Every structure is written in C-alpha cells, then in structure tokens.
Amino acid sequence: MPLGCTASPKKEMEKSKAKIKSVCISEKKGTQKHPVDAIELKVDHGIVGDAHAGNWHRQVSLLSVDSVAKVQEHINFELKPGAFAENILVERGITLYELPIGTKLKVGSAECEVTQIGKECHFDCEIRKKAGDCVMPREGIFVKVLKDGIAKPGDDIEIR
C-alpha cells in the first residue's frame, strides 16, 4: 500500500466481525459443555440454563476455532465444540485474546463487554488430561452481558 494510504473502511469492517460457529452450555458444573441450537444471554446473569451463569465478571466464555486448531494438530481424537468449556466457539475474523478489557461486542442480538483474557486452568482439567494442553488459559476470553439477547450459530460477533 502506498505511503499515506490507509486500509479501506470495508477492510477494517471485515477485521472487526466474526461468525459464531457453535454455542454450548452445561447444565451442571463439572460436566462438559455441549452444543445447543441457541443461547439466551441475560444482563447480570449470563447464559440462561448454563451452570456457570451468575452475576460476576465471567458470565460467558468465547474461544476461536483457530485456538482449538492449535491443540487439534497434536492429538488423534476430534475436539468437539464445548471441549474447552467455551460457551461460544467463534469462526475466524476477530483475534479474541488481543481484544482489550472493556471492548464492547455485539454477540448475536446481545451486547457484551470483555472482562478477562484467559484464566487459570486447574490441573484436573479434563481437556488438559486428554489432550496434554488447554488453550483456554491463554486465548479464551470472558464477557459480561450488558444487553439481553439471543445468539446462535451463524450469527455475527461485532466489535462496537
């Protein structure tokens, strides 16, 4: 690109948008999350029906398919959506773990705010035991819900 030129607004817009590949919940703590058709996100709660919901800063977790692929390369079994306890598996388009804390996201019809990047992984983590690694502590993000809404596979995630 010549000096003094900037990327087109369309290019910038493409970088600030991704698609939801899968949405997952677990009804009981200690059980693996599983895909569902859609999730309902509620302010001061998180995902209706998910055991990890509550009025705290880690209401909803997101992870990129690129992050999952890094672990998938080194194992001989398929990692399915929810394997890393993520609520939302995100298609390419946004590098989640590079988003600053406080970033606002439109997730489906809900609005959320990034509150944490990564988390401490407990050593009895099922995926760490099976795969030898857990990418969630490095590349997963957590958000709190600012505006109620619904999210489902195929919906957009947009940086606000």
HELIX and SHEET records of a PDB file:
HELIX    1   1 PRO A    9  LYS A   15  1                                   7    
HELIX    2   2 VAL A   65  GLN A   72  1                                   8    
HELIX    3   3 LEU A   96  GLU A   98  5                                   3    
HELIX    4   4 GLU A  126  ALA A  131  1                                   6    
HELIX    5   5 MET A  136  GLU A  139  1                                   4    
SHEET    1   A 8 HIS A  34  VAL A  36  0                                        
SHEET    2   A 8 LYS A  17  ILE A  25 -1                                        
SHEET    3   A 8 ILE A  88  VAL A  90 -1                                        
SHEET    4   A 8 VAL A  60  SER A  64  1                                        
SHEET    5   A 8 ILE A 141  LYS A 147 -1                                        
SHEET    6   A 8 ALA A 110  ILE A 117 -1                                        
SHEET    7   A 8 LYS A 104  VAL A 107 -1                                        
SHEET    8   A 8 ASP A 156  ILE A 159 -1                                        
SHEET    1   B 3 GLY A  46  ILE A  47  0                                        
SHEET    2   B 3 ILE A  39  LYS A  42 -1                                        
SHEET    3   B 3 GLY A 149  ALA A 151 -1                                        
END                                                                             
